[in-house]
Amino acid sequence: MNPDDPFNIGQHVDQSYRDSIGTIGPDGKRKWVFPWQPKGKMYNRRSMLSVIYLCLFFGLPFLKHNGHPMFLVNVLERKFILFGAIFWPQDLVIFGVAMITFIIFVVMFTVAFGRIFCGWICPQTIFMEMVFRRIEYWIDGSAAHQIKLKNSPWTTEKVIKRISKHLIFYFVAFLISNTFLAYVIGVDELFKIINDPISIHMGGFTMMLIFSGVFYFVYAWFREQVCLIACPYGRLQGVMLDKNSIVVAYDFKRGEPRGHIHKGDDPQSKGDCIDCGMCVKVCPTAIDIRNGTQLECVNCTACIDACDEVMDKVHKPQGLIRLTSEHKIVNNTKQGMLWITKAYIAVLSLLLIILVALISSRQNVETTILRAPGILFQKLDTAHYSNLYQIKTINKTYNTVHLILKVESPAGAVVKMVGDSIKIQPESKYDGQFFLVLPAQVMTGHKTKVVFQIYQDGEAIETVKTNFLGPFYQ
């Protein structure tokens, strides 16, 4: 007995599938996939989740709080708004921790639940299967009708269907592109561009057509190849999955040896799989899940619905293909939480605590004070010296901010602003200069520690420390 194949599955499975992928023909050319339209409880759940997702995707740019967007990812101006809070490049640490937290979450989720994200949450899958594929079923008909239409000569009906479908495809792609643009520049700016003459925004309009063309190309032609070729997550899953990961799996103990049902057959001589091939027909990446977990599988669960329907027809229990782990199929027992999963949970919990702490301690006004470079101290008289400082303040709020700069220590220091007082417009920064005058008797040598307090509406909101440069000998 082969220790790697204790149930002798290899004798029932055609191993030639390892030599190529289902979307590439023997001649090396692209093999177009015509999946049957899924139906069943899993597909219904995916549809409900997709409706929620699409409503959120197209609706979030329109959500506002006090006249400002709730979500904005303005990479051009390096400005990000999440749940109404503005984040700037100065909050890079928060973004770094958030990104690491997200990556750890994805890894932990994949180790525990496999690639379910790809089939149920990934925008590529949702738009492809729940929007563009449904448009195709609506215009071209079922998979059989689509194959027949592709192989038929160019008739008036075929031309009308092709033009209609691809015009709708491009319109939806254009809508998706505009929605993404709304996340970048905001809906107000987007509507302004739409209402202005095209000549004023010719460059932006051209780029929008190009991006729409890219989306159209992806969903009209490239399709499942994104998951097989372009997406790195599919490549990474091979090193993240183990025998205890929950994946879409075929119960080979129950299903093998597979075979068609014939009158007079001994029920004990065959497994529950009747080799109808429905799991392959509905697969959007053209794989046979009975061969095991494969790179192309996005865990869309379409094969589960198809197999359950067949099992109902042949009066056998559902679940021949289901969400489970290889360990549970082989041993018929559920594996407890592994140490690696516990480690991921511990690291993720720690990162979440750090992230919450960083966000809660984040300042709406951030000030930096530095000595003016290349300028030494100035001796005003025998008892006083001065330094020139540069002050930079970021206002991360939607309100105008008035600040007052005071010296906490040493005693006797005097601030003399150069120009106007510190007034910062909403979502902007202030660059200014000031002189700090220090009595000679409070100086502690060549460098004296200075502590500033930043006040807003009579309340100290920030403490800034720097040095005062004096003479080597007094």
Order of alpha helices (4+ residues) and beta strands (2+ residues): alpha-beta-beta-beta-beta-beta-alpha-alpha-alpha-alpha-alpha-alpha-alpha-alpha-alpha-beta-alpha-alpha-alpha-beta-alpha-alpha-beta-beta-beta-beta-beta-beta-beta-beta-beta
